[in-house]
Amino acid sequence: MPDKRRKRLFTYLLMALTAAVFGLACCFNLARSPYERAAASLPAELKAAKAEGLALTPEDLIQTPRVADERNAALLYQQINLANITSTDEDVLTAVRKPHPTPAQRKAASAVILKAAPALLLAEKAADLPGCDFHRNWALGPDLPLPEYGVLRKLARVLAAKAAIQADSGYPEEALRSIRIGACITYHLGDEPILIPLLVRIAIEAIMDQPMRHLMCRYADRPDILRLAAQTNRAFDRELDLERAMRGEVVMCRIVTKMLRTGEVDDFYGYKQRLLLLPRRTVADAYEAHSISFWRRNFAALRSGRLDSMAQYQAMLAVSINEDARSLNKTGTTKPSYEMEAIVSPFFYSSALRATSNEARRRLRKTMFALFGYRQSRGRFPVRLADLSTIQLPDPFTGKPLGYRSNGKTFTLYSVGENLIDDGGSSKRPKKGDQPLDIVATYP
């Protein structure tokens, strides 16, 4: 047989063999369940996540260097006990923070504040310490106790009520000291690498926002108090670092899947039923692979919008929408192997929206200081924000100027808020459960 024919025949045989092997591989892959295919991708996902700097183990979440005990505010926070402050007491504290509380409401709130005196003393000492490390045992994963967050949120309500009463009683310097303690709590919680404390920080700052704006309006004719208030307000300036706050969420997901593998968790979103057909490890590995893939894309989104929480929200929302397309059938049901991800994915991108609301409140306060400064020198408020000599802070939701109107003696200043609609400076919800409208600051 001539050499050319022999070479041609050999080439045909090689091509046929390659096609057969490829076909068998495809058939084998198709024969595998979605869980097996997803589980097979876990080593590559872990390798990529490590290369991208994601935290993967409990050890990755430990603060370094560790905070020395004599500099550690957490040790004082852990001693705070507010079990004697009831839900009824908290209603009293809320009432006194609203405009024009009655003498009876102030008296009742003062009694509650007195009950919290030991806690307030510990918080005041903690405010003077530079670090905060709760020495969490991150290996406990979802079983990790986090009692301090609820306590500190309750403490913030006490501090805000105390500041409101102090301001109304003619003691603005003492009120600002109370507000500063609240600001220090938010600063300290910024060292925690999971999402819950970031949301607690936002809630506490929103609580402290009320007495700060109340004090500014009440002492608008006191330049010395406004200067001190502006200085106190800078204590809230620590950045809300969403990327840091979400580092631990990857570790938590990995711990849950580890618990599924070892049988520590007996069932999880129908997981037990899948074990009738598949090995425990296969299902857990599939869940972990999809989870890490989801987090890798979210961290890429967070980094793309660094220092701009609204850009981070939009990028994370795009990841979530894309994930829905990947993980849901046309009927809206979850595809096999995506069950765990379907539980966690909707909850994270909205945290960036909360962070944007927090930034909006900060910008409103800073703009109020500029407005009061303008009135001190001109005798009236400006007609437009553009008339201010200071740098204009845009609405973080839109990038456009904050909403503003004034007749020279009063003003309404606002951000469009989370619904992204200009509601003309109205902050009232149309009905209970509706999305909040604008974020508003007014004088008087």
SVG drawing of the C-alpha trace seen along z (x, -y; Angstrom):
<svg xmlns="http://www.w3.org/2000/svg" viewBox="-51 -88 56 90">
<polyline fill="none" stroke="black" stroke-width="0.4" points="0.0,0.0 1.5,-3.3 2.7,-5.5 0.2,-8.3 -2.8,-5.9 -1.5,-4.4 -1.0,-7.9 -4.5,-8.9 -6.1,-5.8 -4.2,-6.3 -5.5,-9.9 -9.1,-8.7 -8.7,-6.1 -7.2,-8.6 -10.0,-11.1 -12.7,-8.4 -11.1,-7.2 -10.9,-10.8 -14.6,-11.4 -15.5,-8.2 -13.6,-9.1 -15.1,-12.6 -18.6,-11.2 -18.1,-8.7 -16.9,-11.5 -19.9,-13.7 -22.3,-10.8 -20.6,-10.1 -20.8,-13.8 -24.5,-13.9 -25.1,-10.7 -23.8,-12.3 -26.3,-14.2 -26.1,-18.0 -24.8,-17.4 -21.9,-15.3 -21.0,-17.8 -21.1,-20.7 -19.1,-18.7 -16.4,-18.0 -15.8,-21.8 -15.1,-22.4 -11.3,-22.0 -11.1,-24.6 -13.4,-27.0 -11.4,-26.7 -8.1,-27.3 -9.6,-30.4 -11.1,-31.8 -7.7,-31.5 -5.9,-33.2 -8.5,-36.1 -7.8,-36.6 -11.2,-35.3 -11.2,-34.2 -11.8,-30.4 -11.1,-29.2 -12.0,-30.4 -8.3,-31.3 -8.6,-33.8 -11.0,-35.8 -8.9,-36.3 -7.8,-39.9 -4.0,-40.4 -2.4,-41.7 -4.6,-40.8 -5.9,-43.7 -4.3,-43.9 -6.7,-43.6 -6.0,-47.1 -6.9,-48.5 -9.9,-46.2 -13.4,-47.8 -15.0,-44.4 -14.1,-43.2 -16.2,-46.1 -19.0,-45.6 -19.2,-41.9 -19.9,-43.1 -22.9,-45.2 -26.2,-43.8 -29.5,-45.5 -31.8,-42.7 -33.7,-45.1 -34.6,-47.3 -38.0,-45.9 -39.7,-46.4 -42.0,-48.8 -38.9,-50.8 -37.7,-50.9 -41.0,-52.4 -40.5,-55.1 -37.0,-55.8 -38.3,-56.0 -41.1,-58.5 -38.6,-60.9 -36.6,-61.0 -39.5,-62.2 -40.3,-66.0 -41.8,-67.7 -42.0,-65.0 -44.2,-65.7 -42.8,-66.3 -44.2,-62.9 -42.4,-61.2 -39.1,-62.8 -39.6,-61.8 -40.4,-58.2 -37.4,-58.1 -35.1,-59.5 -36.1,-56.6 -35.2,-54.1 -31.8,-55.8 -31.1,-55.6 -31.7,-51.8 -29.1,-51.6 -26.5,-53.6 -24.0,-50.7 -24.1,-49.9 -23.6,-53.6 -20.6,-53.8 -19.0,-50.7 -19.8,-52.1 -18.2,-55.5 -15.0,-53.6 -15.1,-51.5 -15.4,-54.7 -11.9,-55.7 -10.3,-52.5 -8.9,-52.2 -9.6,-48.5 -12.3,-46.0 -11.8,-42.2 -14.5,-39.8 -12.2,-36.8 -14.9,-35.0 -14.7,-31.2 -15.4,-31.5 -15.2,-27.7 -18.7,-27.5 -20.2,-28.9 -23.9,-29.5 -23.9,-28.3 -21.7,-31.2 -23.4,-33.2 -23.5,-37.0 -25.3,-38.4 -23.4,-41.7 -25.1,-43.0 -28.6,-43.1 -27.3,-44.6 -25.4,-47.4 -28.4,-48.3 -30.5,-48.6 -27.7,-50.7 -27.8,-53.0 -31.5,-53.7 -30.6,-54.6 -27.8,-56.9 -30.0,-58.6 -32.8,-59.2 -30.3,-60.5 -28.8,-62.9 -32.2,-64.2 -33.1,-64.9 -29.7,-66.6 -30.1,-68.8 -33.7,-69.8 -32.5,-70.5 -29.9,-73.0 -26.8,-70.7 -25.7,-70.4 -22.1,-69.5 -23.3,-66.5 -25.6,-65.5 -22.8,-65.5 -20.7,-63.3 -23.6,-60.8 -23.8,-60.9 -20.0,-60.4 -20.3,-57.2 -22.8,-55.9 -20.4,-56.9 -17.6,-54.9 -19.7,-51.8 -20.2,-52.0 -16.5,-52.5 -15.7,-49.4 -18.1,-47.2 -16.3,-48.0 -13.6,-45.5 -16.0,-42.5 -15.7,-40.5 -19.3,-39.4 -22.4,-41.2 -24.6,-41.3 -22.4,-43.8 -22.3,-46.1 -26.1,-46.1 -26.1,-46.8 -23.7,-49.7 -26.1,-51.2 -29.0,-50.8 -27.1,-52.4 -26.0,-55.3 -29.6,-55.9 -30.7,-55.9 -28.0,-58.5 -28.8,-60.6 -32.1,-61.7 -30.6,-63.4 -27.7,-64.9 -30.1,-66.6 -32.3,-67.7 -29.4,-69.2 -28.2,-71.0 -31.6,-72.6 -32.1,-73.5 -28.7,-75.2 -28.6,-76.6 -27.8,-80.1 -24.9,-78.9 -21.7,-78.7 -19.7,-77.3 -22.1,-74.3 -22.3,-73.8 -18.5,-73.6 -18.5,-71.1 -21.3,-69.1 -19.4,-69.1 -16.4,-67.7 -18.5,-65.0 -20.1,-64.2 -16.7,-63.3 -16.6,-60.3 -19.1,-58.7 -16.8,-59.0 -15.3,-55.5 -16.0,-53.8 -18.6,-51.1 -16.4,-48.4 -18.8,-46.0 -16.0,-43.8 -14.6,-43.3 -18.0,-42.7 -18.7,-39.9 -15.4,-38.1 -16.8,-35.8 -19.9,-34.9 -17.8,-32.6 -16.4,-30.9 -19.8,-30.5 -21.1,-28.8 -18.1,-26.5 -18.8,-25.5 -22.4,-24.7 -21.4,-22.4 -18.8,-20.8 -21.6,-20.1 -23.7,-18.6 -20.8,-16.2 -20.2,-15.1 -23.9,-14.6 -23.9,-17.4 -26.8,-18.9 -29.4,-16.2 -31.4,-18.1 -31.1,-21.3 -33.6,-22.5 -34.6,-18.9 -30.9,-17.8 -31.9,-14.6 -34.1,-13.4 -31.1,-13.7 -29.0,-11.4 -31.3,-8.6 -29.9,-8.8 -26.4,-10.4 -23.5,-10.3 -23.5,-12.9 -20.2,-14.3 -21.4,-14.7 -24.4,-16.9 -22.3,-18.9 -19.5,-19.5 -22.0,-20.6 -23.5,-23.1 -20.1,-24.4 -18.9,-24.8 -21.9,-26.8 -21.6,-28.9 -18.0,-29.8 -18.7,-30.6 -21.5,-32.9 -19.2,-34.7 -16.3,-35.0 -18.6,-36.9 -19.9,-39.1 -16.5,-40.0 -15.5,-41.0 -18.7,-43.2 -17.8,-44.7 -14.3,-45.5 -15.5,-47.1 -17.5,-49.6 -15.0,-50.3 -15.9,-53.3 -19.3,-53.7 -22.0,-51.6 -24.5,-52.4 -22.2,-51.2 -21.6,-48.1 -25.4,-47.6 -25.9,-47.8 -23.0,-45.4 -24.2,-42.9 -27.8,-43.1 -26.5,-42.3 -24.8,-39.2 -28.0,-38.2 -30.1,-38.6 -27.6,-36.6 -27.6,-33.9 -31.4,-33.7 -31.0,-33.0 -28.5,-30.2 -30.2,-28.6 -34.0,-28.8 -36.1,-26.8 -38.6,-28.6 -41.3,-27.7 -39.3,-29.6 -38.3,-26.5 -34.7,-26.0 -32.5,-23.8 -30.9,-20.7 -27.6,-21.5 -28.5,-25.2 -30.7,-24.8 -28.3,-26.2 -27.4,-29.2 -31.1,-30.0 -31.4,-30.5 -28.4,-32.9 -28.2,-34.9 -31.1,-37.3 -30.1,-38.7 -26.7,-40.2 -27.0,-42.8 -29.6,-44.7 -27.0,-45.4 -25.3,-47.8 -28.6,-49.7 -28.6,-50.0 -25.1,-51.3 -26.1,-53.9 -29.0,-55.1 -26.4,-55.5 -24.2,-57.6 -27.2,-59.7 -27.9,-60.5 -24.2,-61.4 -24.3,-63.8 -27.5,-65.4 -25.9,-66.1 -22.7,-67.6 -24.8,-69.7 -26.9,-71.0 -23.7,-72.2 -22.9,-74.1 -26.4,-75.6 -26.2,-76.8 -22.8,-78.3 -24.2,-80.2 -27.0,-81.6 -24.5,-82.7 -22.7,-84.9 -25.7,-86.0 -28.6,-86.0 -30.7,-83.6 -30.4,-80.2 -29.4,-80.1 -32.0,-79.8 -30.0,-77.0 -27.4,-74.6 -25.1,-75.8 -24.8,-79.1 -22.9,-77.4 -19.1,-78.0 -18.3,-74.4 -18.0,-71.4 -21.5,-70.1 -22.1,-66.5 -24.4,-64.8 -27.2,-62.4 -25.4,-59.0 -28.4,-57.2 -28.4,-59.3 -25.1,-61.3 -27.3,-64.4 -27.6,-67.3 -29.6,-66.6 -33.1,-67.8 -33.5,-71.3 -36.0,-74.1 -35.9,-77.1 -37.7,-80.4 -34.6,-81.8 -35.9,-81.1 -36.6,-77.3 -35.4,-74.5 -36.1,-71.0 -33.1,-68.9 -33.5,-65.3 -32.1,-62.3 -34.4,-60.3 -33.8,-57.2 -34.0,-53.5 -36.9,-53.7 -34.8,-55.9 -37.8,-58.2 -37.9,-61.9 -41.0,-62.1 -40.5,-65.9 -39.1,-65.6 -41.8,-63.3 -40.6,-60.6 -43.9,-59.1 -44.7,-55.5 -48.0,-55.4 -49.0,-52.4 -47.3,-50.1 -44.9,-47.7 -44.3,-50.0 -40.8,-50.9 -39.6,-54.1 -39.7,-57.3 -37.2,-60.2 -34.6,-60.5 -35.4,-64.0 -33.8,-66.7 -35.7,-69.9 -35.3,-73.1 -36.9,-73.9"/>
</svg>
